[in-house]
């Protein structure tokens, strides 16, 4: 993810407890945020600066699980989101359908004993090219250690990594796009 030459809008999907917030926390840390990272489960949105100046990039982290309707996204302040400067990480994006910016990348996390499975679909061609380059280098996922849960496995063959490292490595085997339908109802 971090090899992208521009900020990305990323949909984080998967069942409760699959690691969406942990992955978002990892991306925030890798982008340079050193302060506390709160889960937006109750606040719905948290915005973090990731540069040394207030005019620098921000990461918008949304958790839409508790939305009553998709129209509530309009009240979350995303009118201040700048696609050219800011990253967007959205958990449970289907709950905000029709009211969110277009995603560059769809990430599906799921349980896969003894850890987690990450599947991805690049929506934008430049993001697909980025993933293809990394995949071509045989760098499906780096290794790291973490006290925050089980490891992350790439679908198909590849090195085992860790869910904390998933935000730093930018990889997973491309899967059948039908398995990552952006219109399905799972969060």
C-alpha positions as CSV (number, residue, x, y, z in Angstrom):
1,X,0.0,0.0,0.0
2,X,2.7,2.4,1.0
3,X,4.5,2.1,-2.4
4,X,1.6,4.0,-4.0
5,X,2.7,7.4,-5.4
6,X,-0.6,8.8,-4.3
7,X,-3.0,8.5,-1.4
8,X,-5.5,5.7,-1.7
9,X,-9.2,5.2,-0.8
10,X,-9.4,1.7,0.6
11,X,-12.5,-0.4,1.5
12,X,-11.8,-2.8,4.4
13,X,-14.3,-5.6,4.4
14,X,-14.8,-8.7,6.5
15,X,-16.6,-10.2,9.5
16,X,-16.4,-8.8,13.0
17,X,-13.0,-9.4,14.5
18,X,-11.2,-10.2,11.2
19,X,-8.6,-7.5,11.6
20,X,-9.9,-4.4,9.8
21,X,-9.1,-2.0,12.5
22,X,-5.7,-3.7,13.2
23,X,-4.9,-3.3,9.5
24,X,-5.9,0.3,9.5
25,X,-3.7,0.9,12.6
26,X,-0.8,-0.7,10.8
27,X,-1.3,1.6,7.8
28,X,-1.4,4.6,10.1
29,X,1.8,3.7,11.8
30,X,3.5,3.0,8.5
31,X,2.4,6.4,7.2
32,X,4.1,8.1,10.2
33,X,1.3,8.6,12.7
34,X,2.9,8.1,16.1
35,X,0.1,9.1,18.4
36,X,-2.7,6.9,19.8
37,X,-5.0,5.2,17.3
38,X,-8.6,4.9,18.4
39,X,-11.1,2.6,16.8
40,X,-13.8,4.6,15.2
41,X,-16.5,2.1,16.2
42,X,-18.4,4.6,18.3
43,X,-17.2,7.9,16.8
44,X,-17.7,6.6,13.3
45,X,-14.7,8.7,12.0
46,X,-11.2,9.5,13.2
47,X,-8.9,11.7,11.2
48,X,-5.1,11.5,11.8
49,X,-2.4,13.8,10.5
50,X,0.5,11.9,9.0
51,X,2.9,14.7,8.2
52,X,4.8,17.2,10.3
53,X,2.5,20.2,9.4
54,X,-1.3,20.6,9.7
55,X,-1.5,21.1,5.9
56,X,0.0,17.7,5.3
57,X,-1.8,14.5,4.5
58,X,-4.4,13.0,6.8
59,X,-5.7,9.5,7.1
60,X,-9.5,9.3,7.4
61,X,-10.5,6.1,9.2
62,X,-14.2,5.3,9.2
63,X,-16.1,2.5,10.8
64,X,-19.6,2.4,9.4
65,X,-20.9,-0.6,11.2
66,X,-23.2,1.4,13.5
67,X,-24.8,3.5,10.7
68,X,-28.6,3.5,10.7
69,X,-28.7,4.4,7.0
70,X,-26.2,5.1,4.3
71,X,-27.3,8.8,4.2
72,X,-25.7,9.3,7.6
73,X,-22.3,9.2,5.8
74,X,-23.1,12.8,4.6
75,X,-22.9,14.0,8.3
76,X,-19.4,12.6,8.9
77,X,-17.5,15.6,7.5
78,X,-16.1,13.9,4.4
79,X,-16.6,17.2,2.5
80,X,-13.1,18.1,4.0
81,X,-11.5,14.9,2.6
82,X,-9.1,15.7,-0.2
83,X,-8.5,12.8,-2.5
84,X,-5.3,14.3,-3.8
85,X,-3.8,14.6,-0.3
86,X,-5.6,12.3,2.1
87,X,-5.8,8.5,2.6
88,X,-9.3,7.0,3.2
89,X,-9.7,3.7,5.1
90,X,-13.4,2.6,5.4
91,X,-14.5,-0.4,7.5
92,X,-18.0,-1.8,6.5
93,X,-18.1,0.3,3.3
94,X,-21.3,-1.3,2.1
95,X,-23.2,0.5,4.8
96,X,-22.3,3.8,3.2
97,X,-23.1,2.7,-0.4
98,X,-23.8,5.7,-2.7
99,X,-22.4,8.2,-0.2
100,X,-18.7,7.4,-0.2
101,X,-15.9,8.5,-2.6
102,X,-14.9,5.9,-5.2
103,X,-12.5,3.3,-3.8
104,X,-9.1,2.6,-5.4
105,X,-8.6,-0.8,-3.6
106,X,-11.0,-3.3,-2.0
107,X,-9.5,-5.5,0.8
108,X,-11.3,-8.5,2.2
109,X,-10.1,-9.9,5.4
110,X,-11.4,-13.3,6.7
111,X,-10.6,-16.0,9.1
112,X,-8.3,-18.7,7.9
113,X,-6.9,-20.9,10.6
114,X,-4.5,-20.4,12.2
115,X,-4.6,-16.7,11.2
116,X,-6.3,-14.5,8.6
117,X,-6.7,-14.3,4.8
118,X,-6.4,-11.1,2.9
119,X,-7.9,-10.9,-0.6
120,X,-7.6,-7.8,-2.7
121,X,-9.0,-6.2,-5.8
122,X,-7.4,-3.1,-7.4
123,X,-10.2,-1.0,-8.8
124,X,-8.0,1.6,-10.4
125,X,-5.4,0.6,-13.1
126,X,-2.5,2.4,-11.4
127,X,-3.2,0.4,-8.2
128,X,-3.4,-2.8,-10.1
129,X,-0.1,-2.1,-11.8
130,X,1.5,-1.3,-8.4
131,X,0.3,-4.7,-7.0
132,X,1.4,-6.5,-10.2
133,X,5.0,-5.0,-9.8
134,X,5.2,-6.1,-6.2
135,X,3.8,-9.6,-7.0
136,X,6.2,-9.9,-9.8
137,X,9.1,-9.3,-7.4
138,X,7.9,-12.3,-5.4
139,X,7.1,-10.0,-2.4
140,X,3.7,-11.3,-1.5
141,X,4.1,-10.2,2.1
142,X,6.9,-9.4,4.4
143,X,7.4,-10.9,7.8
144,X,7.0,-9.2,11.1
145,X,6.1,-10.0,14.7
146,X,3.2,-8.6,16.6
147,X,1.4,-9.1,19.9
148,X,-1.9,-8.2,18.3
149,X,-3.3,-11.4,17.0
150,X,-2.6,-14.2,14.6
151,X,-0.7,-14.1,11.3
152,X,-1.9,-13.1,7.9
153,X,-1.6,-15.5,5.0
154,X,-1.7,-14.5,1.4
155,X,-4.2,-16.5,-0.7
156,X,-2.4,-18.9,-2.9
157,X,1.3,-19.5,-2.5
158,X,3.5,-17.0,-0.8
159,X,5.2,-16.1,2.4
160,X,3.3,-15.9,5.7
161,X,3.3,-12.5,7.2
162,X,1.5,-10.7,10.0
163,X,-1.6,-8.7,10.0
164,X,0.3,-5.7,11.5
165,X,2.7,-6.0,8.5
166,X,-0.1,-6.1,6.0
167,X,-0.3,-2.4,5.8
168,X,3.4,-2.2,5.1
169,X,3.8,-4.9,2.6
170,X,1.5,-4.2,-0.3
171,X,0.5,-7.6,-1.4
172,X,-1.7,-10.5,-1.9
173,X,-2.4,-12.8,-4.7
174,X,-5.1,-11.3,-7.0
175,X,-8.3,-13.3,-6.7
176,X,-11.3,-13.7,-8.9
177,X,-13.0,-10.3,-9.0
178,X,-16.3,-11.9,-8.6
179,X,-15.3,-12.9,-5.0
180,X,-14.8,-9.2,-4.2
181,X,-18.0,-7.8,-5.6
182,X,-18.1,-4.2,-4.4
183,X,-21.9,-4.4,-4.2
184,X,-22.2,-7.4,-1.9
185,X,-23.8,-6.9,1.5
186,X,-21.0,-8.1,3.7
187,X,-19.1,-5.3,5.5
